[in-house]
Amino acid sequence: MITTRCCAPPATQHMVLSVASQTAPIEPQLPSTFFNPIAVIGQLCATRRAIATGRGERRKASILGPSLHSELIRVFVLFPLSVHLRKPPPLPTITMPAHIPINEEMSHIKPHIDLGETYADNLDLDVLIVGAGFSGVYLLYKLRQAGFKVKVYDASHAFGGVWRWNCYPGARVDSDLPAYEFSLPEVYKNWTWKERFPGWQELQEYFDYCDHVLDLRKDVSFNTVVNGAQFDRESGKWVVTTEDGRTAKAKYLLPCVGFAAKRYVPDWKGLDTFKGEIHHSSFWPTEDVDVSGKRTAVIGTGSTGIQIIQEWAKASKELTVFQRTPNMSIKMGQRKVSAEEQQNRKHMYPELFKKRTESFGGFCFDFVNKKGTELDIAEANAFLQSLWDNGDFTFWVGTFSDIFKDQVTNKIVYDFWRSKVVGRLNDPAVAELLAPKEPPHPWGCKRPSLEQDFYDQFNKPNVHLVSVKHNPIVEIKPNGIVTADGKLHEVDVIAVATGFDAVTGSMINMNLKNTEGTHLRDLWKDGVRTYLGLAMKGFPNMFFPYGPQAPTTFVNGPTLIELQSDWIIEVIKKAEQDGVKYIEAEEKPQEEWASHICELADKTLFPLADSWYMGANIPGKKREMISYLGGLPAYTQTIEENRKNGLPGFKLVKE
């Protein structure tokens, strides 16, 4: 038999396998907390494959990612799912038949019992949601309340979206409390956070709690990878296929795949020859990576790179950081938060959640009504110091109203920021790379990160910095990384923190095709086209929150997600009341929206930075602004006026 012992939460479990010759029945033990049996079996599959295929395949899987999860298919519901406590569970034992070969893929093994409608083939639904992060959870809950037959497909084994994948060292959100959570009283009234900026473990606990309170799991098919979707005009239904061979039909398709789900790995020569461990930050091993006493490298200094560097610098024998562009990081005011402190503020939550919808960035603060050029330098610096002391994003989207429009104001902010960073660095040469005297781009026009002790790590003798802008990586060798100057940087473990094909890549990855059979990848090759950042011509009855040409990359996620999701729900409800067969964006309004996106960007300093905001991080991708820069209130007003005025710019076809 094969026995695995697991501890919650599922995404942090370690597994121990033992093999014996006899066959035994499945003998579950009832857990006393959040437990996902499909996740347990999924992890068992992954562990068995790792044993069978060896370390090299495991390294590849850690970089390439979700293709592995396409095999973690619906198997063995062993436990009731209605018992939900927050305390750690006893270790359940799962015993599986020993006649299954150790290298057999679990997707080839039929379940012993019926998993119910959610995992059934040939589903026929009102709404199919793809993704079980913030968007998917909110839409599932609200659409069920409205009486729709709705299901969710998700490639992971549990709720959380990006927070089920992003479990690298130091991963945490950089939105302050209570901005980064649902505004649902049924969730927040009894939930308390432990830190001002929660880490990935706590965010996973939050989603498990949402599952418990909102009774979500019964309508979600986990370990399910969508590999194709196309709308049939005659039937008025979407036909969606999965990698395990299932098909579902739904009148409405809602991709809730976020803006950072398609990882980007540069095509380095020799990547597959590396003999050590190599992992992409977005597909980190569940058991973490032990770097104690090892030579390590982090490639990339975006938000994920910053967070990994802070942790690995403390444990590695040697750490080499490969930086292309300095990250203009802001000091994080991290601290513990008590349950009492939060409870005393909860009477203010409705007001705070309303306030976040009224700010440019979807936070509980906004730009001040003054320009940087209106103050003398002493006054400007005093104001900036007050924001710096907050330890949050007020220093980014709570500062001068003209910071992203006036280069003089922007330089004032950059110079203040640089003075804070340089004062923490001992080596002037390192300081010039991390915070150059002349800004490499306008301040804040590449997304800043919040850091706790990132800059301090470079004062350690075992932490080294390489500028790949001046000395690029040319090859990966079995024992390290070679740069253009010919130097071999010998390393044992590599973290690839090179980011994502952001905003557009997630939807392209779903293999969406329009009604004429053209792949979304081909439709967007010369530029992104959507209407209102919510829908597209050729994709009737498909609406997507938190995607391209909405304020996505410039706002707090949950704020925008709830506003867009409420719009989607109201549109679907009205369509059903009016007997509408399908709703489709029209071409001219779509082109006008794309022009509007560009016009807004051209009034700012953002196009002066080669950022993922502009699609500039992906070779071959068109350089264009892919998010709405008019601010959340203006965007909300636009889409609400559209809905209340009968959806101009959409074609409505009745039954």
C-alpha angles and dihedrals in degrees: 000000000000116000127189129187117205137185128198143292091051095222091060099045124130116209132213118195129199126180126208134169102242127086120232134179123253108275111184126193115214111247122217100214144034105325130169111197093188088056091053092052090043091055090045088055091051093048093048091050090050091053092047100044102035138228096303093061090046090055091051092048090052090059101036097041128171097049086074091055092054086077096053092091134170107298140154114348097205106168140042109260098209099084110092125168128149097230118099112269130234112264107271119212121221116195118195132188112276095214089079107100113245090238096047114120113240091225087069093056118086118228117254093226138031111271093203135240098313092067095035126119120245097027115183111204145167091225134012117195121197112206134035103218126104094307097045094046094049095046094046092052096045097042091050089052088053090056101254125143100239137166135181130222118201132174094215129072098245145015123290108080109212091009091066090057101035101072098130119135112293096006110161141143120262097207114103127239130302095011095076101063142067118285089222110126090208087064106035099041094077102022122097129185126220099211137034089236106031122218126228094267092057092044090055089051089051092055091046088053091050088052090054098045097041097037093231108152097076090071100043129092107203127195086035119136119195110220101174144010134178134165120237110211095197096058095028090229138120115235110210126185131195132209093249091060103262125136128205132185123206135167091222128035119198114188106202096176100132127222101280109050103104107074122214122219117178115236096249117179112251096014092141093051096067110119098198130067120294126181136174112230093236095056104042122170113262091230092052122230123279108222099165110136092002136118108245140183133201115198110201135027103217119121094292093046091051092053096047092047092054090056102037094048088064096051109028126095088221129002124195117192118203109204128184100176126009115252111231093220125187123218110260117226094212119176142148117269122208126224089237093055091051094044091053090056100044094091085066095050097094089054092045093049089050090048093053090058089055098054129087094243102034093251130121089260136050143195114296119246096250138084124233091234091059091070132063115245095261092053092045092051092047090053092047090050090056090054092045090055089058090069095214144083095295083096088061109034100010099061135083115346092232099046093114095039107042120059093203093056091043091053091050089057092044093051091050091048092048092052089056093050100041090052089063097050125083100195115067092204092054090045090055091054095046097038110013120198091239112050114245088216137351112299114265095009088110111051110267122217130220112241133190104193104344097127093044090062091068090065089068118097092227095056117084132185126213122187106217089187088070097024109027128197109260103174146003113227127195089260104032154324125307120209129200092265088065096251119142111216102204113216139164099202131031128196111200105208097167096131132222146301082257129215097350102041096070094060094041088054091062092068092236116181129192122236090273092055098254116143117241089234090064094043091055099039092101095039142318118280124189135140114243089339087280110081144015139217110256092029105083119191092012118124126173129195123206095019141119124324093018123099087269102132096041101050141063105272104229092048095056093038093058093046094049093042092052088052091050093049093050091048092051093047092051092046091054092047091052097046095246115171095197143348120216133180115241123234102238096051088046091055090046091052091052090051090049090054090053093045092054091049094048090059089061140058094249097098088060090071125073094224138145085254084072095038088247096131094071119071111237095014115126112257106237140125106268100186136064111256101189094094132253099279093053091046093049091050091051097052094041092052088049092053096044091048093057101269102289109199092038127096112223116201116192128213 
